[in-house]
């Protein structure tokens, strides 16, 4: 507004200059009278009122939208050049609002000459677009820490294909019902045999002999190599004097497990009692490799061969037994009998004497040796 006022005064001054040039040199025009004008005051008051109203209405909106109140920028009065470049617009595209220039209360507008006005540098034009001049100045809001966003991890292609294949193989669909099939675990033969053995042992302990023996037989049908069940059933059969079934049970054991030479020895004794020496020798031969280092096994083999009339081989098995157990009088007696059958009386007498000196003979055996030494 003051720039307009200055231009008006300059026009008045130019008109006065032209009139002065038109007058003779002796005539001078009177200086313009100082007149008071209330126009600047009205303009200043209106500007203040508009600024106050704008701040009044803008402040609540800026508070709600999160923007800080606009800070009035201090600008130079119009017509006075400034060396500072115009402020760049803020990030939101807003520019500072020019505050109204206060008019001094005691100062009156001074008339300016046209030459002074023309010599004044023109104010710099802001590069800010016109439509952004009225936009409020947005104070830079404090930086807000970014909220972490959890992105679901993608399922690997191999895992997804595996899941899809398993679902497809089971015939399951996402829309259809899911059927869960329970397949009972099948017990292995060893587990079933062990269960029958424990049941049979418990029944025998309770005195239920028949039910217990049946459970043990069932165990051996499932697993013929169950040694504990066979041994317990053999004991029950011998106590019941079921020798035929006991021999069958032992013969099966010798065929299935020839390494258990004790069963071969038991079977051979049962066969000897029955009078089957040939069967006893056949049973011993099946486990000869396992029982070769057992003195009782070698002595029993010599006894079986002696019964079969093979004194020479019998003497060899007796000597093998004595090498393993040299103080056992039974094998010295057996060696003496085998030597007598071959016609070696002197060696047989020495064997009988050694048996008597061993001190391991029963009264019946000692009486038998004394009879041979006479």
C-alpha positions in Angstrom: 0.0 0.0 0.0 2.8 2.4 0.8 4.2 1.8 -2.7 0.9 3.0 -4.2 1.0 6.0 -2.0 4.5 6.8 -3.1 3.5 6.5 -6.8 0.6 8.9 -6.2 2.9 11.4 -4.6 5.4 11.0 -7.5 2.7 11.8 -10.0 1.8 15.0 -8.1 5.5 15.9 -8.1 5.8 15.4 -11.8 2.8 17.6 -12.5 4.2 20.2 -10.3 7.5 20.0 -12.2 5.9 20.5 -15.5 4.0 23.5 -14.3 7.2 24.9 -12.9 8.9 24.5 -16.3 6.0 26.3 -18.0 6.3 29.3 -15.7 8.8 32.1 -16.2 12.1 31.8 -14.3 11.0 34.4 -11.8 7.8 32.5 -10.9 8.2 29.5 -8.5 5.4 27.1 -7.5 4.6 26.7 -3.9 5.7 23.4 -2.3 2.9 21.0 -1.8 1.1 21.5 1.4 1.5 18.9 4.1 -1.8 17.2 4.4 -2.6 14.5 6.7 -4.1 11.4 5.3 -5.9 8.6 7.2 -5.7 6.2 4.2 -2.5 4.5 5.4 -4.0 4.0 8.8 -7.1 2.5 7.4 -5.1 0.2 5.2 -2.8 -0.9 8.1 -5.7 -1.6 10.3 -7.5 -3.6 7.7 -4.3 -5.7 7.1 -4.0 -6.3 10.8 -7.6 -7.4 11.1 -7.3 -9.7 8.1 -4.1 -11.2 9.5 -5.7 -11.7 12.9 -8.7 -13.4 11.4 -6.6 -15.7 9.2 -4.5 -16.7 12.2 -7.7 -17.3 14.3 -9.3 -19.6 11.8 -6.1 -21.3 10.6 -4.6 -22.2 14.0 -7.3 -24.8 15.0 -7.0 -26.4 11.6 -3.3 -26.6 11.7 -3.4 -28.1 15.2 -5.9 -30.8 14.1 -3.9 -31.7 11.0 -0.7 -32.1 13.0 1.0 -29.0 11.6 2.7 -26.5 13.8 1.5 -22.9 14.0 2.8 -20.6 11.3 5.6 -18.4 12.3 5.4 -15.0 10.9 8.4 -14.2 8.8 10.1 -10.9 9.3 10.2 -9.2 5.9 11.6 -5.9 4.8 9.3 -3.0 4.0 8.4 -2.7 0.4 10.8 -0.8 -1.7 13.8 -1.6 0.4 16.0 -4.2 -1.2 17.3 -7.1 0.8 20.4 -9.1 0.1 18.9 -12.4 1.4 17.3 -14.6 -1.2 13.7 -15.5 -0.8 13.1 -18.5 1.4 12.6 -21.7 -0.5 9.2 -23.3 -0.1 8.8 -26.0 2.6 8.4 -29.7 1.8 4.7 -29.3 1.8 4.8 -26.6 -0.9 4.0 -23.7 1.5 5.6 -20.3 1.6 5.9 -17.8 4.4 3.1 -15.2 4.7 4.3 -11.6 4.5 3.4 -9.8 7.7 1.8 -6.3 7.3 4.3 -3.5 7.6 3.5 -1.5 10.8 3.1 2.2 10.2 4.8 4.5 12.7 2.4 6.5 14.7 4.3 9.8 14.7 5.8 9.6 11.2 3.8 11.2 8.3 4.2 10.0 4.7 7.1 11.7 3.1 6.7 12.7 -0.5 9.2 11.0 -2.8 10.5 12.3 -6.0 10.0 10.4 -9.2 13.8 10.2 -9.7 14.1 8.5 -6.3 11.4 6.0 -7.1 12.9 5.2 -10.5 16.3 4.8 -9.0 15.1 2.3 -6.4 15.9 -1.3 -7.2 12.8 -3.5 -8.0 12.0 -6.2 -5.5 13.0 -9.6 -6.4 10.3 -11.8 -7.7 9.9 -15.1 -5.9 10.1 -18.2 -8.0 7.3 -19.7 -5.9 4.1 -20.1 -8.0 1.3 -17.7 -7.2 -1.1 -20.3 -6.0 1.4 -21.4 -3.3 1.8 -18.0 -1.8 -1.3 -18.2 0.2 -0.5 -21.7 1.5 0.4 -21.9 5.1 4.0 -22.5 6.2 4.2 -26.1 7.4 6.7 -26.6 10.1 8.8 -29.6 9.6 7.3 -32.4 11.6 9.6 -34.5 13.7 10.8 -37.7 12.0 8.7 -40.6 13.0 10.3 -44.0 13.3 9.0 -46.4 10.7 6.7 -49.1 12.1 8.1 -52.5 11.5 6.0 -54.5 9.2 6.2 -58.3 9.4 6.1 -59.8 6.0 5.1 -63.5 6.0 7.9 -65.6 4.7 7.3 -67.5 1.6 7.1 -71.2 1.8 10.0 -72.8 -0.1 9.0 -74.3 -3.4 10.2 -77.8 -2.4 8.3 -77.8 0.9 5.2 -76.5 -0.8 5.4 -79.1 -3.5 6.0 -81.8 -0.9 2.9 -80.7 1.1 0.8 -80.5 -2.0 2.0 -84.0 -3.1 1.2 -85.5 0.3 -2.2 -83.9 0.4 -2.9 -85.0 -3.1 -1.8 -88.5 -2.4 -4.1 -88.8 0.6 -7.0 -87.5 -1.4 -7.5 -84.5 0.9 -8.9 -81.2 -0.4 -9.0 -77.9 1.3 -12.8 -77.6 0.8 -13.6 -81.2 1.7 -13.5 -82.8 5.1 -10.2 -84.2 6.4 -10.3 -87.9 7.3 -7.7 -89.2 9.7 -7.2 -92.9 9.5 -5.7 -94.7 12.5 -3.7 -97.7 11.6 -2.8 -99.9 14.6 0.8 -100.8 14.9 1.4 -104.4 14.1 3.5 -106.2 16.6 6.6 -108.0 15.3 6.9 -111.8 15.7 9.5 -111.4 18.4 7.2 -109.1 20.4 4.3 -111.5 20.1 6.5 -114.4 21.1 7.8 -112.5 24.1 4.2 -111.7 25.2 3.2 -115.3 25.0 6.3 -116.4 27.0 5.5 -114.0 29.8 1.9 -115.1 29.9 3.0 -118.8 30.0 5.6 -118.1 32.8 2.9 -116.3 34.8 0.4 -119.1 34.4 3.0 -121.8 35.5 3.9 -119.8 38.5 0.2 -119.7 39.4 0.0 -123.5 39.1 -2.0 -123.5 35.9 0.3 -126.0 34.2 -1.8 -126.8 31.1 -2.6 -123.2 30.2 1.0 -122.2 30.9 2.5 -125.0 28.7 0.0 -124.1 25.9 1.2 -120.4 26.0 4.8 -121.6 25.8 4.0 -123.8 22.8 2.3 -120.8 21.2 5.4 -118.8 21.8 7.6 -121.3 20.1 5.3 -121.5 17.1 5.8 -117.8 16.5 9.5 -117.8 17.3 11.2 -121.2 17.4 14.5 -119.6 18.6 13.1 -118.3 21.9 15.4 -120.2 24.1 13.9 -119.2 27.4 10.4 -120.5 26.4 11.9 -123.8 25.1 13.9 -124.3 28.3 10.9 -123.6 30.5 8.6 -125.9 28.5 11.3 -128.7 28.5 11.5 -128.5 32.3 7.7 -128.8 32.6 7.6 -131.8 30.2 10.3 -133.6 32.1 8.5 -133.0 35.4 5.4 -134.4 33.8 7.5 -137.3 32.5 6.4 -136.5 28.9 9.7 -137.8 27.5 8.5 -138.3 23.9 7.4 -134.7 23.6 10.6 -133.6 25.4 12.7 -135.5 22.8 10.8 -133.9 19.9 11.2 -130.5 21.5 15.0 -131.1 21.9 15.4 -132.5 18.4 13.8 -129.4 16.9 16.1 -127.2 19.0 19.2 -129.1 17.8 18.2 -128.5 14.2 17.3 -124.8 14.7 20.2 -123.9 17.1 23.0 -126.5 16.9 25.3 -124.1 18.7 23.4 -124.8 22.0 25.2 -128.1 22.7 23.6 -128.5 26.1 20.3 -129.4 24.3 22.2 -132.0 22.2 23.6 -133.6 25.4 20.1 -133.7 27.0 18.6 -135.2 23.9 21.5 -137.8 23.7 20.9 -138.9 27.3 17.1 -139.3 26.7 17.9 -141.3 23.6 20.4 -143.5 25.6 17.7 -144.2 28.2 15.4 -145.2 25.4 18.2 -147.5 24.1 18.8 -145.4 20.9 22.6 -145.1 21.1 22.9 -144.4 17.3 20.4 -141.6 17.6 22.3 -140.2 20.5 25.5 -140.2 18.6 23.8 -138.5 15.7 22.5 -135.8 18.0 26.0 -135.2 19.5 27.6 -135.0 16.1 25.2 -132.1 15.1 26.7 -129.9 17.9 30.2 -131.4 18.0 31.8 -128.1 16.9 30.2 -126.1 19.6 30.8 -128.7 22.4 34.4 -129.7 21.5 35.9 -127.7 24.3 33.6 -129.1 27.0 34.8 -132.0 29.0 31.3 -133.4 29.7 30.4 -133.3 26.1 33.6 -135.2 25.1 33.1 -137.7 27.9 29.4 -138.3 26.8 30.6 -138.8 23.2 33.1 -141.4 24.4 30.3 -143.2 26.4 28.0 -143.3 23.3 30.8 -144.7 21.1 31.7 -147.3 23.8 28.0 -148.4 23.7 28.2 -148.6 19.9 31.3 -150.9 20.3 33.8 -148.4 18.9 36.4 -148.5 21.7 39.2 -146.8 19.7 37.2 -143.6 19.0 35.7 -143.8 22.5 39.3 -143.8 24.0 40.1 -140.7 21.9 37.1 -138.7 23.2 37.9 -139.8 26.8 41.5 -138.6 26.5 40.1 -135.2 25.1 37.9 -134.9 28.2 40.8 -135.7 30.5 42.9 -133.0 28.9 40.1 -130.5 29.8 39.4 -132.0 33.2 42.3 -134.3 34.3 41.1 -135.0 37.9 37.6 -136.2 36.9 37.5 -139.9 37.8 34.6 -140.7 35.6 36.7 -140.2 32.4 39.5 -142.4 33.8 37.1 -145.2 34.3 35.7 -144.7 30.8 39.2 -144.7 29.4 40.1 -147.9 31.2 37.0 -149.7 29.8 37.8 -148.5 26.3 41.4 -149.8 26.6 40.2 -153.2 27.9 37.9 -153.5 24.9 41.0 -153.1 22.7 43.1 -155.7 24.6 45.3 -153.1 26.4 45.0 -154.5 30.0 48.1 -152.8 31.4 47.1 -149.3 30.2 43.6 -150.0 31.4 44.9 -150.9 35.0 46.8 -147.7 35.1 43.7 -145.7 34.2 41.7 -147.5 37.0 44.4 -146.7 39.5 44.4 -143.1 38.5 40.6 -142.9 38.8 40.8 -144.3 42.4 43.5 -141.8 43.3 41.5 -138.8 42.0 39.1 -138.8 45.0 36.2 -137.7 42.9 34.4 -141.1 42.7 31.1 -141.9 44.2 30.9 -145.0 46.5 29.3 -147.0 43.6 32.1 -146.0 41.2 34.8 -146.6 43.8 33.5 -150.2 44.3 33.4 -150.7 40.6 37.1 -149.6 40.3 38.2 -152.0 43.1 36.5 -154.8 41.3 38.4 -154.0 38.1 41.8 -153.9 39.9 41.5 -157.4 41.5 
